[in-house]
Amino acid sequence: MAGGGAPAPKADEPQPHPPKDQLPNISYCITSPPPWPEAILLGFQHYLVMLGTTVLIPTALVPQMGGGNEEKAKVVQTILFVSGINTLLQSLFGTRLPAVIGASYTFVPTTISIILSSRFSDTSNPVDRFERIMRATQGALIVASTLQMILGFSGLWRNVVRFLSPLSAAPLVGLVGFGLYEFGFPGVAKCIEIGLPELLILVFVSQYLPHVIKSGKNVFDRFAVIFSVVIVWIYAHLLTVGGAYNDAAPKTQASCRTDRSGLIGSAPWIRVPWPFQWGAPSFDAGEAFAMMMASFVALVESTGAFISVSRYASATMLPPSILSRGVGWQGVAILISGLFGTGAGASVSVENAGLLALTRVGSRRVVQIAAGFMIFFSILGKFGAVFASIPGPIIAALYCLFFAYVGAGGVSFLQFCNLNSFRTKFILGFSIFLGLSIPQYFNEYTAINGYGPVHTGARWFNDMVNVPFSSEPFVAGCVAFFLDNTLHKKDGSIRKDRGKHWWDKFRSFKGDTRSEEFYSLPFNLNKYFPSV
């Protein structure tokens, strides 16, 4: 019955889809784990997906440091081991979301800046140079970790997130996914005969096959990654052993062949990474400041990724205190990365957030099982290296789908906003456009000139400016956040236009009973963390 005397809508009139503060049609949410056999397979799938970043970062950094295949294999093992520990800590004591915490690309430019420092040019032995540079990155990461721990555990980040609305979250979360487009099809095109079949098979198995074979609906869509990767990996191996790339260019062989990673032969059978395995960390004030800025950029990006994970796990919006707590534990993750020497800091894995959407399984237990796989295969080096040697174009094809899902998750927050408002259109369009345009300028300038637009004698200062403005989600999120909280805010109708009234009940941890269900710490530990 229509209220206020308004005429009731006719049955044949089109009706808008009602907004949902929890995403429907999720098979298993945070607190409802699937059966153990299915959970183990899904956990292994999460492990496979996070291997891409785990291998790509050492592949890019270790040769520049002076290390060979043996050092690269050890760094991959270390990242896996640390990621397993950090994922368990985050799922048990942080946000308690099914978020995988892995190595982050955001820290790579600052690590490369450390590599190019002139103080390492006097070391002739490549292995000694590798260890010296790794010790320098360890020191910078250890100092940088304090930023997120202070902002998170003190509750300062909670006070910032309180001003976040669905309107300002949409560009932030959207570009956390869409902003990684350079790791998608450009990576597929490095070996199109492998990457394109992987992309097509993944889409067919996950989106079409469940509707063709009704009895396998919950098999093909949930395990599409395993099906497609195994098929294309075998196909790529047949091309390799058949001699298809024997006369190809070295770059083509590196991308297409299944025996070019150098990890299997170099990885030890059993090895447990340990803190300070490269030696005692060294500290430099400038490098520490630059890494702290990278840590802050990663904090903003991870805020968007945490929101996306909560959406695809069919949870409610994270209360600010829970998000702040997760940021604090992410600071602990960066500290552990620095202690063990991974070469890069840690943040929420965007690709694994997309996998939650593909499988429609947001169970916390599944991600904890994935963490177990990370630790297990990091210790048994040879076995882990087999899976880590999957060709890059196959991984890039997976990214095309996962990053798209995360970006679409950001766009979905617009359901809470008034899209007929010109204020909404301006903030949304302007922030997304600048979020794409400004980093494009910084990245193009760096590619052409070999250094960023800010180029002074202080390399650490250059990094503190160039790194933030090279991040799409950071730029878009900051622009949207500023405009949303300053533009015509005193107008009474603005609150509903920006969708803030939908998140009001989640401002306090106990404002909604679902928050306690999803985010409560075990052993009654909530009392030790800010919760209001």
C-alpha positions as CSV (number, residue, x, y, z in Angstrom):
1,M,0.0,0.0,0.0
2,A,1.4,3.4,-1.0
3,G,1.8,5.9,1.9
4,G,1.1,9.6,2.1
5,G,-1.7,9.5,-0.5
6,A,0.7,8.7,-3.3
7,P,-0.9,6.6,-6.1
8,A,0.2,2.9,-6.0
9,P,2.4,1.9,-9.0
10,K,0.8,-0.1,-11.7
11,A,1.8,-3.8,-11.9
12,D,3.2,-3.4,-15.4
13,E,5.3,-0.2,-14.6
14,P,9.1,-0.8,-14.4
15,Q,10.3,-0.7,-10.9
16,P,13.9,0.1,-9.7
17,H,16.0,-2.6,-8.2
18,P,16.1,-2.0,-4.4
19,P,19.6,-1.3,-3.0
20,K,21.1,-4.1,-0.9
21,D,23.6,-3.5,1.9
22,Q,24.6,-7.2,1.6
23,L,25.2,-8.7,-1.8
24,P,22.7,-11.5,-2.4
25,N,23.2,-14.8,-4.2
26,I,26.5,-15.6,-2.4
27,S,26.7,-19.3,-1.7
28,Y,28.9,-19.1,1.4
29,C,29.4,-15.9,3.4
30,I,32.2,-15.3,5.9
31,T,30.8,-17.4,8.7
32,S,29.3,-20.3,6.7
33,P,32.2,-22.5,5.3
34,P,31.6,-25.0,2.5
35,P,32.2,-28.7,3.2
36,W,35.9,-29.6,3.8
37,P,36.7,-31.2,0.4
38,E,35.3,-28.2,-1.4
39,A,36.9,-25.7,1.0
40,I,40.3,-27.3,0.4
41,L,40.0,-27.1,-3.4
42,L,38.8,-23.5,-3.1
43,G,41.7,-22.7,-0.8
44,F,44.1,-24.2,-3.3
45,Q,42.6,-22.0,-6.0
46,H,43.2,-18.9,-3.9
47,Y,46.8,-20.1,-3.5
48,L,47.2,-20.5,-7.3
49,V,45.8,-17.0,-8.0
50,M,48.1,-15.2,-5.6
51,L,51.2,-16.8,-7.1
52,G,51.1,-14.3,-10.0
53,T,52.1,-11.3,-7.9
54,T,54.4,-13.5,-5.8
55,V,56.5,-14.5,-8.8
56,L,56.2,-11.3,-10.8
57,I,57.6,-9.0,-8.2
58,P,60.8,-11.0,-7.5
59,T,61.2,-11.6,-11.3
60,A,61.3,-7.8,-11.7
61,L,63.4,-6.9,-8.7
62,V,65.9,-9.7,-8.0
63,P,67.9,-9.4,-11.3
64,Q,68.2,-5.7,-10.8
65,M,69.5,-6.3,-7.3
66,G,72.2,-8.6,-8.6
67,G,70.6,-11.9,-7.7
68,G,70.3,-15.0,-9.9
69,N,67.7,-17.8,-10.1
70,E,68.7,-19.1,-6.7
71,E,68.1,-15.8,-5.0
72,K,64.8,-15.3,-6.9
73,A,63.6,-18.7,-5.7
74,K,64.4,-17.9,-2.1
75,V,62.6,-14.5,-2.3
76,V,59.5,-16.2,-3.9
77,Q,59.6,-18.7,-1.0
78,T,59.9,-15.9,1.5
79,I,57.0,-14.0,0.1
80,L,54.8,-17.1,0.1
81,F,55.7,-17.9,3.7
82,V,55.2,-14.3,4.9
83,S,51.9,-14.0,2.9
84,G,50.6,-17.2,4.6
85,I,51.4,-15.8,8.1
86,N,49.9,-12.3,7.3
87,T,46.7,-13.8,5.8
88,L,46.2,-15.8,9.0
89,L,46.8,-12.8,11.2
90,Q,44.4,-10.6,9.2
91,S,41.6,-13.3,9.1
92,L,42.0,-14.0,12.8
93,F,42.7,-10.6,14.4
94,G,42.4,-7.9,11.7
95,T,39.2,-7.2,9.8
96,R,38.4,-11.0,9.9
97,L,37.5,-10.8,6.3
98,P,38.5,-13.5,3.7
99,A,41.3,-11.2,2.4
100,V,44.6,-12.6,1.2
101,I,47.5,-10.4,2.3
102,G,50.3,-10.6,-0.3
103,A,53.2,-8.7,-1.8
104,S,52.1,-5.3,-3.3
105,Y,53.2,-3.6,-6.6
106,T,52.8,-0.2,-4.8
107,F,56.2,-0.7,-3.1
108,V,58.0,-1.7,-6.2
109,P,59.0,1.8,-7.5
110,T,60.5,2.7,-4.1
111,T,62.4,-0.6,-4.0
112,I,63.7,0.2,-7.5
113,S,64.8,3.6,-6.3
114,I,66.8,1.9,-3.5
115,I,68.3,-0.4,-6.1
116,L,69.5,2.5,-8.2
117,S,71.1,4.3,-5.2
118,S,74.8,5.1,-5.9
119,R,75.9,3.7,-2.5
120,F,75.6,0.2,-3.9
121,S,77.6,0.8,-7.1
122,D,81.0,0.0,-5.4
123,T,80.0,-3.7,-4.8
124,S,81.4,-5.9,-7.6
125,N,80.1,-9.2,-6.4
126,P,76.5,-9.6,-7.6
127,V,75.4,-11.7,-4.6
128,D,76.9,-9.3,-2.1
129,R,75.2,-6.4,-3.9
130,F,71.9,-8.3,-3.7
131,E,72.2,-8.8,0.0
132,R,73.2,-5.2,0.7
133,I,70.2,-3.9,-1.3
134,M,67.8,-6.4,0.4
135,R,69.1,-5.3,3.8
136,A,68.4,-1.7,2.8
137,T,64.8,-2.5,1.7
138,Q,64.3,-4.4,5.0
139,G,65.3,-1.3,7.0
140,A,63.0,0.9,5.0
141,L,60.0,-1.5,5.3
142,I,60.5,-1.9,9.1
143,V,60.3,1.9,9.5
144,A,57.4,2.3,7.0
145,S,55.4,-0.3,8.9
146,T,55.0,2.0,11.9
147,L,52.9,4.4,9.8
148,Q,50.0,1.9,9.3
149,M,50.3,0.5,12.8
150,I,50.1,3.9,14.4
151,L,47.2,5.0,12.1
152,G,45.4,1.7,12.5
153,F,45.8,0.7,16.2
154,S,45.4,4.3,17.5
155,G,42.0,4.6,15.7
156,L,43.2,7.7,13.7
157,W,42.3,5.9,10.4
158,R,38.9,5.2,11.9
159,N,38.2,8.9,12.1
160,V,39.1,9.4,8.4
161,V,36.9,6.5,7.2
162,R,33.9,7.8,9.1
163,F,33.7,10.5,6.4
164,L,33.7,8.0,3.6
165,S,30.4,7.6,1.7
166,P,29.2,5.3,-1.1
167,L,29.8,8.1,-3.5
168,S,33.5,8.6,-2.5
169,A,34.0,4.8,-2.1
170,A,32.8,4.1,-5.7
171,P,35.8,5.7,-7.5
172,L,38.3,4.4,-4.9
173,V,37.1,0.8,-5.0
174,G,36.4,1.0,-8.8
175,L,40.0,2.0,-9.6
176,V,41.5,-0.5,-7.2
177,G,40.3,-2.9,-9.9
178,F,40.1,-1.0,-13.1
179,G,43.3,0.9,-12.4
180,L,45.4,-2.3,-12.8
181,Y,44.5,-2.6,-16.5
182,E,48.1,-2.6,-17.5
183,F,48.5,-6.0,-15.8
184,G,45.6,-7.5,-17.8
185,F,45.5,-7.8,-21.6
186,P,49.0,-6.3,-22.2
187,G,50.3,-9.3,-20.2
188,V,48.0,-11.6,-22.2
189,A,49.4,-10.2,-25.5
190,K,53.0,-11.1,-24.5
191,C,52.1,-14.6,-25.6
192,I,48.7,-14.4,-27.3
193,E,48.6,-18.1,-28.3
194,I,48.6,-19.0,-24.6
195,G,47.0,-15.9,-22.9
196,L,44.0,-15.6,-25.2
197,P,42.9,-19.3,-25.0
198,E,43.2,-19.0,-21.2
199,L,40.9,-15.9,-21.2
200,L,38.3,-17.4,-23.5
201,I,38.2,-20.8,-21.7
202,L,38.0,-19.1,-18.3
203,V,35.0,-17.0,-19.4
204,F,33.3,-19.9,-21.1
205,V,33.8,-22.3,-18.1
206,S,32.7,-19.8,-15.5
207,Q,29.9,-18.0,-17.3
208,Y,28.5,-20.2,-20.0
209,L,29.1,-23.8,-19.0
210,P,27.1,-23.8,-15.8
211,H,24.0,-22.9,-17.8
212,V,24.7,-25.5,-20.4
213,I,25.4,-28.4,-18.0
214,K,22.9,-27.8,-15.2
215,S,24.2,-30.6,-13.0
216,G,27.7,-29.0,-12.8
217,K,26.6,-25.5,-12.0
218,N,28.4,-25.3,-8.7
219,V,31.4,-27.1,-10.1
220,F,32.3,-25.2,-13.2
221,D,31.8,-21.7,-11.9
222,R,33.6,-22.3,-8.6
223,F,36.5,-24.2,-10.0
224,A,36.8,-22.4,-13.3
225,V,40.4,-21.3,-12.5
226,I,41.6,-24.8,-11.9
227,F,39.9,-26.2,-15.0
228,S,41.2,-23.4,-17.3
229,V,44.7,-23.2,-15.9
230,V,45.3,-26.9,-16.1
231,I,44.0,-27.1,-19.7
232,V,46.1,-24.2,-21.0
233,W,49.2,-25.1,-18.9
234,I,49.2,-28.5,-20.5
235,Y,48.7,-26.9,-24.0
236,A,51.6,-24.5,-23.3
237,H,53.8,-27.3,-22.2
238,L,53.1,-29.3,-25.4
239,L,54.0,-26.2,-27.4
240,T,57.3,-25.9,-25.5
241,V,58.4,-29.6,-25.8
242,G,57.2,-29.6,-29.4
243,G,59.8,-27.0,-30.3
244,A,57.3,-24.2,-31.2
245,Y,59.5,-21.6,-29.5
246,N,63.0,-22.9,-30.3
247,D,63.8,-20.1,-32.7
248,A,61.7,-17.4,-31.1
249,A,63.0,-14.2,-29.7
250,P,64.3,-14.4,-26.1
251,K,61.4,-12.2,-24.9
252,T,58.9,-14.5,-26.5
253,Q,60.5,-17.5,-25.0
254,A,60.5,-16.0,-21.5
255,S,56.8,-15.3,-21.8
256,C,55.6,-18.5,-23.6
257,R,57.8,-21.4,-22.6
258,T,57.0,-23.4,-19.4
259,D,60.6,-24.1,-18.6
260,R,62.0,-20.5,-18.4
261,S,61.1,-19.4,-14.9
262,G,64.3,-20.9,-13.4
263,L,62.5,-21.6,-10.2
264,I,62.2,-25.4,-10.2
265,G,65.9,-26.1,-10.6
266,S,67.0,-23.3,-8.2
267,A,64.5,-23.9,-5.4
268,P,65.7,-26.0,-2.5
269,W,63.8,-29.1,-1.5
270,I,63.1,-28.0,2.0
271,R,63.8,-24.5,3.4
272,V,62.2,-22.5,6.2
273,P,62.6,-18.7,5.7
274,W,63.7,-16.9,8.8
275,P,64.0,-13.3,10.0
276,F,67.1,-11.4,8.9
277,Q,68.1,-14.2,6.5
278,W,70.0,-11.7,4.3
279,G,71.7,-10.1,7.3
280,A,71.1,-7.2,9.7
281,P,68.9,-4.5,8.1
282,S,70.5,-1.1,7.2
283,F,68.6,2.2,7.6
284,D,68.6,5.3,5.6
285,A,66.3,8.2,6.5
286,G,65.5,9.3,3.0
287,E,64.6,5.7,1.9
288,A,62.5,5.3,5.0
289,F,60.5,8.4,4.2
290,A,60.0,7.3,0.6
291,M,58.8,3.8,1.8
292,M,56.5,5.4,4.3
293,M,54.8,7.3,1.5
294,A,54.5,4.0,-0.5
295,S,53.0,2.5,2.7
296,F,50.4,5.3,2.9
297,V,49.4,4.8,-0.7
298,A,49.1,1.1,0.0
299,L,46.9,1.9,3.0
300,V,44.5,3.9,0.8
301,E,44.4,1.2,-1.9
302,S,43.9,-1.5,0.7
303,T,41.0,0.4,2.2
304,G,39.2,0.1,-1.1
305,A,40.2,-3.6,-1.4
306,F,38.9,-4.3,2.1
307,I,35.5,-2.7,1.2
308,S,35.4,-4.8,-2.0
309,V,36.2,-8.0,-0.1
310,S,33.4,-7.3,2.4
311,R,31.0,-6.8,-0.5
312,Y,31.9,-10.0,-2.2
313,A,31.8,-11.9,1.1
314,S,28.2,-10.8,1.5
315,A,29.1,-8.9,4.6
316,T,27.9,-5.5,5.6
317,M,30.0,-2.4,5.2
318,L,32.9,-2.5,7.6
319,P,32.5,-0.3,10.7
320,P,35.3,2.3,10.7
321,S,36.9,0.8,13.8
322,I,37.1,-2.6,12.1
323,L,38.7,-1.1,9.0
324,S,41.2,0.8,11.3
325,R,42.0,-2.5,13.1
326,G,42.7,-4.2,9.7
327,V,45.0,-1.4,8.7
328,G,46.9,-1.8,12.0
329,W,47.4,-5.5,11.3
330,Q,48.4,-4.7,7.7
331,G,51.2,-2.6,9.3
332,V,52.2,-5.7,11.2
333,A,52.3,-7.5,7.8
334,I,54.7,-4.9,6.4
335,L,56.8,-5.2,9.5
336,I,57.0,-9.0,9.1
337,S,57.8,-8.5,5.4
338,G,60.7,-6.2,6.4
339,L,62.0,-8.7,9.1
340,F,62.0,-11.6,6.6
341,G,63.2,-9.6,3.6
342,T,60.7,-9.9,0.8
343,G,61.8,-6.8,-1.1
344,A,58.3,-5.3,-1.1
345,G,55.6,-4.5,1.5
346,A,52.3,-6.2,1.9
347,S,48.7,-5.2,1.1
348,V,45.3,-6.8,0.3
349,S,45.5,-9.0,-2.8
350,V,43.1,-7.5,-5.4
351,E,43.1,-10.6,-7.6
352,N,41.9,-12.8,-4.7
353,A,39.2,-10.3,-4.0
354,G,38.0,-10.8,-7.6
355,L,38.2,-14.6,-7.1
356,L,35.6,-14.3,-4.3
357,A,33.2,-12.8,-6.8
358,L,33.9,-15.5,-9.4
359,T,33.3,-18.4,-7.0
360,R,30.6,-16.6,-4.9
361,V,32.3,-18.1,-1.8
362,G,33.3,-15.6,0.8
363,S,34.2,-18.0,3.5
364,R,36.9,-17.1,6.0
365,R,37.9,-20.7,6.4
366,V,38.7,-21.0,2.7
367,V,41.2,-18.2,2.8
368,Q,42.7,-19.6,6.0
369,I,43.2,-22.9,4.1
370,A,44.8,-21.0,1.3
371,A,47.2,-19.5,3.9
372,G,48.1,-23.0,4.9
373,F,48.9,-23.9,1.3
374,M,51.2,-20.8,1.1
375,I,53.2,-21.8,4.2
376,F,53.3,-25.5,3.2
377,F,54.6,-24.9,-0.4
378,S,57.0,-22.2,0.7
379,I,58.8,-24.7,2.9
380,L,58.7,-27.5,0.3
381,G,60.4,-25.4,-2.3
382,K,60.5,-27.7,-5.3
383,F,56.8,-28.5,-5.1
384,G,55.9,-24.8,-4.7
385,A,58.2,-23.9,-7.6
386,V,56.2,-26.2,-10.0
387,F,53.1,-24.1,-9.5
388,A,55.0,-20.8,-9.4
389,S,56.3,-21.6,-12.9
390,I,52.9,-21.1,-14.6
391,P,53.6,-18.8,-17.6
392,G,52.8,-15.1,-17.0
393,P,50.2,-14.7,-19.8
394,I,48.0,-17.3,-18.1
395,I,48.1,-15.3,-14.9
396,A,47.4,-12.1,-16.9
397,A,44.3,-13.7,-18.4
398,L,43.0,-14.4,-14.8
399,Y,43.7,-10.8,-13.9
400,C,41.4,-9.6,-16.7
401,L,38.4,-11.2,-15.0
402,F,39.4,-10.6,-11.3
403,F,40.3,-6.9,-11.6
404,A,37.1,-6.4,-13.6
405,Y,35.0,-7.9,-10.8
406,V,36.7,-5.6,-8.2
407,G,36.2,-2.6,-10.3
408,A,32.5,-3.5,-10.9
409,G,32.2,-3.9,-7.1
410,G,33.1,-0.3,-6.7
411,V,30.6,0.8,-9.4
412,S,27.9,-1.1,-7.5
413,F,28.1,1.3,-4.6
414,L,26.4,3.9,-6.8
415,Q,23.1,2.1,-6.1
416,F,23.0,4.0,-2.8
417,C,23.5,7.4,-4.5
418,N,21.3,9.8,-6.4
419,L,22.7,9.5,-10.0
420,N,20.3,12.2,-11.1
421,S,22.1,14.8,-9.1
422,F,24.6,17.0,-10.9
423,R,26.8,17.1,-7.8
424,T,27.0,13.3,-7.9
425,K,27.8,13.3,-11.6
426,F,30.6,15.9,-11.2
427,I,32.3,14.2,-8.2
428,L,32.1,10.7,-9.8
429,G,33.2,11.7,-13.3
430,F,35.9,14.2,-12.2
431,S,37.5,11.9,-9.7
432,I,37.5,8.9,-12.1
433,F,38.9,10.9,-15.0
434,L,41.7,12.5,-12.9
435,G,42.3,9.1,-11.3
436,L,43.1,7.7,-14.8
437,S,44.6,10.8,-16.4
438,I,47.1,12.0,-13.7
439,P,48.8,8.6,-13.2
440,Q,48.9,8.2,-17.0
441,Y,50.9,11.4,-17.3
442,F,53.3,10.4,-14.5
443,N,53.8,6.9,-16.0
444,E,54.3,8.2,-19.5
445,Y,56.7,10.9,-18.4
446,T,58.7,8.2,-16.4
447,A,58.7,5.8,-19.4
448,I,60.1,8.5,-21.8
449,N,62.6,10.2,-19.5
450,G,63.6,7.5,-17.1
451,Y,62.5,9.6,-14.1
452,G,59.3,11.1,-12.9
453,P,58.0,14.7,-13.4
454,V,59.4,15.6,-9.9
455,H,63.1,15.2,-10.4
456,T,65.3,16.8,-7.8
457,G,68.7,15.8,-6.3
458,A,66.9,14.1,-3.5
459,R,65.7,10.7,-4.8
460,W,63.6,10.1,-1.7
461,F,61.7,13.3,-2.2
462,N,61.0,12.4,-5.8
463,D,59.6,9.1,-4.7
464,M,57.4,10.8,-2.1
465,V,55.6,12.8,-4.8
466,N,55.8,10.5,-7.9
467,V,54.6,7.3,-6.3
468,P,51.3,8.7,-4.9
469,F,50.4,10.4,-8.2
470,S,51.2,7.2,-10.1
471,S,48.4,5.3,-8.3
472,E,45.0,5.4,-9.9
473,P,42.9,4.5,-6.8
474,F,44.9,6.9,-4.6
475,V,44.3,9.9,-6.9
476,A,40.6,9.0,-7.6
477,G,39.9,8.2,-3.9
478,C,41.5,11.4,-2.6
479,V,39.8,13.7,-5.1
480,A,36.4,12.0,-4.5
481,F,36.8,12.1,-0.7
482,F,37.8,15.8,-0.7
483,L,35.0,16.9,-3.0
484,D,32.4,14.8,-1.4
485,N,33.2,16.3,2.1
486,T,33.5,19.9,1.0
487,L,31.2,20.6,-1.9
488,H,27.8,22.0,-0.8
489,K,27.9,19.8,2.3
490,K,25.5,22.1,4.2
491,D,22.7,21.4,1.8
492,G,20.2,19.1,3.6
493,S,19.5,16.9,0.6
494,I,23.2,16.2,0.0
495,R,23.4,13.5,2.7
496,K,20.9,11.2,0.8
497,D,22.4,12.1,-2.6
498,R,25.8,10.8,-1.5
499,G,24.3,7.6,0.1
500,K,25.7,8.4,3.5
501,H,22.4,7.4,5.3
502,W,22.9,3.8,4.1
503,W,26.1,3.5,6.1
504,D,25.0,5.3,9.2
505,K,24.1,2.2,11.1
506,F,27.7,0.9,10.6
507,R,29.4,3.9,12.1
508,S,29.6,2.1,15.4
509,F,30.7,-1.5,15.8
510,K,27.5,-2.4,17.8
511,G,25.2,-0.3,15.5
512,D,24.1,-3.4,13.7
513,T,24.0,-7.0,15.0
514,R,25.5,-8.3,11.7
515,S,28.8,-6.4,12.5
516,E,29.3,-8.5,15.6
517,E,28.6,-11.6,13.7
518,F,31.1,-10.9,10.9
519,Y,33.9,-8.9,12.6
520,S,34.0,-9.9,16.3
521,L,37.4,-11.1,17.5
522,P,37.9,-14.5,19.1
523,F,38.6,-14.8,22.8
524,N,36.7,-11.6,23.6
525,L,39.6,-9.5,22.3
526,N,37.4,-6.6,21.0
527,K,37.8,-4.7,24.3
528,Y,41.5,-4.1,23.5
529,F,40.7,-2.2,20.3
530,P,38.9,1.1,19.6
531,S,35.3,0.2,18.6
532,V,33.4,3.4,18.5
